[in-house]
């Protein structure tokens, strides 16, 4: 049996063609190609000679990068997804604080697939199979639901927890997963919503109203999820604030109202699990602070750490490709994939020189523990502060990679200087008097 290869095609907003018609058009076009390269996107400029396709389809993405090499159309089963993107952005759901009468932002609601998240999944690079595993987790949960598997016997909660240091792409992965699910499950769920709840803001603002406001917020979530043709994804960012509130309340450091608010949220999450079209995604920057009651509810718990050398290389290679495509770095040169460098035994050659230099920068960045966010900022800083600037010449790729190395060195020096500026806490005796000079 042929392995499936998922194809995602963006339908032009003005197009009135049916999805089935477009699937046939896209399939016919792809079957004419000699090879398909997983991980690539074909834009409309590439199918100028196919007017019917150009009229209706904005772009075609060949997914499933686990196919490590190019494939021919005949050796795979093409699974084609046609979708349009929402152009309007997030709507803010507000609630009224019963004590102050203040209107407070409760959540941002995105109609999916959203234009803002287009291409986000492809841009995220992690070590291991983090993206693939989260996607398979949801697909399996839905499959077991369809089969009528009793969740009291085989248990799953439809809760995913991503934890790790800031800047590693946890929230981005949640948004990208929501977008991917809206595309992949479009035939089953024609509508999809992502409801982003900021747990930190929720609990710092609303302790006075305790569980009542939490219940109101989740009434809105269940209202959205009451449509069986609607896929409802709830993102709880910074979920560690739950642990802080509950732990502090139980220790007598916060009012009991805080404990009621947290317990109300956990109760509401339990109610959501009964809905086959609802999924909860949560992130935490403080692994050890996440409440054990919440952790116990999560089926999938994955740490998202700083990029290892291989992921760092692919992130920086993608940045270089983007800057060359836009003309900020010129002329355009080839950067080898790591599997090619590895296959050559990392041998030095004129063709591999720039790739090997980039590999060295990636290794240095990974050794320093740079987050994905900091790593993606380096190319901008390299161009802005370290690349040669001239009205007559543009930055070459090798010059840019050297500028990347300089930007990395400067970044690490700046980080070290910040640490030196941190105040040192002076020791105190049992009477809270500062001890000076050992006395």
C-alpha positions, 0 to 999 in steps of 0.5 A: 500500500502506498504511503500517504503524502499530504498536499495542502492547497490554498484556495483564492478567496474569490474562487467559487470552485468546489473543493472536489473540483479543485482536488481533481485539478491539483491532483492532475497537475501534481501527477504530471510532475516528475518528482515531489519534494516534501517540505516545499511550496509551489507558488502560482508563478510555477503553474502559469501554463495551467490557467485553471489552477492559477485562477483558483489556487494561491499555493500548493504545499507538499507536506510530510517532511518525514519523507526524507527524499523526493518522491514520484507521484506514482509511489505515494497516495496523494491526500489533498486538502483545499482550504481558504484563509480567514483574513480578519484576525482575532476577535477579543472576547471581553467580560465585565469585572463584577467588582469594578465594572471594568471590561477585561479581555478574556480571550482572543478568538481566531477563525482558522485557518488564519492568514496570520498563521500561514506557513508557521508550521513549516517554519518551526524546526525542533529536534526529534519528532515533536511536531509529528507526534503532536499531530498524530496524537490528535488524529489518534484521539479522534480516530478512537472517538469515531470507533466508539472506544470507551474512554473509561476503559482506554483513557485520554483527556485531549490535553497537551502540555508543552513546557520549557524555557521562554523563547523555544516556540511553545506558543507558536507550536500550539498555534501552528498545530491548531492551524494544521488541524483546521486544514487536515480535518477540514472535511470533518470540521468545516469550521474551526476556532482557536481560543487563546486564554492568558492564564496569568492575566486571568488570575491576576485580574479576577481573583475577586470574582473567583470561579464565577468568571472562570465558569463564564469564560468556559460557558463561552468555550462550550457555546463555540464547541456545541456545534459538532461541525466546529473544531474548538481548540483552547490555548492556555498560555503560561499555565504555571500561574495556576500552580502558583495561585493554588499553592499560594492559596493552600499555604495561606498566602493568597485568599481562598478565592484564588483556590476556588478560581483554580479549582473552577478552571480544572473542573471546566477542563474536565467538562471539555473532555466530554466534547469530541471536537474540543482540544486543550493546548497548554504551555509553561515556562516553569516546568517544576511549577505546573500544578500536579492536578493539571499535569495529571490531566495532560495526555502528552507532556513534552519539553521544548528546549533550545535548538540542538546543533542540527535544528539550529543549522536548519533554522539558520539555513532557512533564514539565509534562504529567505534573505537570499530569496528577497535579495538582502543577501546576494547572489543566491548560493546553495546551502546543503542540507545536513544529510548531504554534509553528513553523507560527504563525511563533512569534507571540505570543498569549495561548494561546501565551504559556506555550508560548513561555516554555517554549521560551525556557527550553529554549533556555537549557538547550540553550545551557548543554549540560544533559544529559537527566538534568539536564534531567529533574531541573529540574522537581523542583527547580523545585517544591521550591525555586522554585515559590510554595507555599501551602496555599490555592493550587496552582502555575499552569503559568506560575508553574511555568515561571518556577520552571523558569527560576529552577531552571535559573539556580540549577543553572548557578550551582551547577555553576560553584561546583563548578568553582571548588572544583576543586584547581589542579595546581601546576606541577612541574619535571623533578625533580617539585619543586613550583615556587613563585613562579616559583623 
